[in-house]
Amino acid sequence: MKKLLSCIMLTFGASQLFAGGFQLNVQSARSLGLGGANTGFSWGTESVFFNPGGMCNLKGHNFTFGGSYIMPLVSLQTPSTDNINQTSPNSTPIHFYYGGEIIENLYAGLSINNQFGSSSSFDDDWEGRFIVQNISLKTFTFQPTVAYKIHDYISIGAGFMYTTGNFAIEKAVPVGSTEFDYGKAKLSGKGTTYGFNVGIFSTLLDNDHYRITFGASYRSGQTLSLKSGQAEFSDIPVSLQGTFPTSTAFTGELKLPSVITTGISAQYKINDKNKLTLVYDFNYTGWSSYDTLAFDFDNTDTPDSKTTKAWKNTPTHRFGLEYALNDMFFFRLGGYYDITPIQDGFVSPELPDQTQFVPTFGFGMMIKDHVGFDIAWIHQDAERESDLTDAGFTAKYHRVADVITFSATIKF
């Protein structure tokens, strides 16, 4: 009985379809066109998020806002079934940034974005219904930020992060009866958490032809506490309704990882208007904090859930090249090599993450230095065959995702 209950409660996990782990790395069309590299170069208000130290290169008051349209498609094959498709809805994460000088050498900024989240779902009666049927995670992070220019060649910044999130999962429960083939469990909850973001930015060289800059930043990990979660069980045989009641409260935690990044850029000024800029970022994400996922139920007869995740800290290499045709038009291309934190034996169908190289493309237009528009497109296409050992589930996954990101900038 104990083994059965453990199986029933297995894998109430978080889900995200795009990017390594469950991060959303679509925080700016300008940087996304360059593989997401932004820490070592100050492009604009995006620095509030990527590297607060880079804010000190802003002139006047600057606003950037935009969003992404993510179109995922995940199919999987198992030893017994071909072409099982997730029915993941398209998602639309947003971003907003403000940055400006408030007094000499002191800058203020604000960032609002979705750093983690998405959703996926399967048919209720699919082969892996006891692992997951529907799952979603949505977060918003608000980050007021300040930065100080110590010298023309070095500046520092720091921000306070406040994150709010909603989490929900549905899965089948293997307790059949004469009336139902299996029961159903739905867990949902919301919570808040805090963190910080710090950064340093330095201009190493700046003359008539070359400009070389460097940056480093750190975003702390956060623990999203689900203090008032609600679990609902349905289609449960009468004899087991004491263990799986119609409704019971639960508490749990979802750990969001820290990220440390160093970046460098080198710009060659061909003439007064034409410029070539090469950027590179190295991200190191602290995914090992996501080692277990546990839920404690108020009903003492309902078995608490503790699932081993055993994720690993992983690096991501980001790079890009921008060509400024003049002061108005900008062409970008880049890519990133993202190493999955999920080890073989822990790959679950709601999050079949893979190590992959992803190309990116972008275009920008600036009108009279006051209004700008940027657009970027990325395409993911990767496969992985692995198992979720504790559930005895093996599949070959094929994940495709197209993402279009748009940003608008206003300066005055």
QUIGI-V433321 format. One record per helix or strand of 3 or more residues. SS is the DSSP state (helix for helix, strand for strand). FROM is the first residue (numbers start at 1). TO is the last residue. If there is no record, write none. Layout:
SS:FROM:TO
SS:FROM:TO
This chain:
helix:2:8
helix:29:32
helix:47:50
helix:52:57
strand:61:77
strand:94:103
strand:106:113
strand:116:121
strand:134:151
strand:154:173
strand:183:206
strand:210:219
strand:222:234
helix:238:240
strand:247:256
strand:259:269
strand:275:285
helix:287:289
strand:292:297
strand:305:308
strand:314:324
strand:329:338
strand:356:367
strand:371:388
helix:389:391
strand:393:411
